[in-house]
């Protein structure tokens, strides 16, 4: 016989400590980390979720560009002799 609330769907991910590295990381990251540091737990989750979802599209576009370049290089190597 179970007690309490049923578990919510999905998996929980715990993020470790993040460090802003001047000269390496973009200044926007420092702004984001400062917002996270000053936010409460619920607001922190929403900020992270929005940042990750927004960055997801950029990451997928960058990955697609890298894949396209790799395929192009492979095709050049294969067909370069003809």
CORPEMO-V859684 format. One record per backbone hydrogen bond with DSSP energy under -0.5 kcal/mol. CO is the residue of the C=O (numbers start at 0). NH is the residue of the N-H. Records with the same first field share a line. If there is no record, write none. Layout:
BEGIN
CO=NH / NH
END
This chain:
BEGIN
12=14
19=21
20=23 / 24
25=28 / 29
26=30
27=31
28=32
29=33
30=34
31=35
32=36
33=37
34=38
35=38
39=43
40=44
41=45
42=46
43=47
44=48
45=49
46=50
47=51
48=52
49=53
50=54
51=55
52=56
53=57
54=58
55=59
56=60
57=61
58=62
59=63
60=64
61=65
62=66
63=67
64=68
65=69
66=70
67=71
68=72
69=73
70=74
71=75
72=76
73=77
74=78
75=79
78=81
END
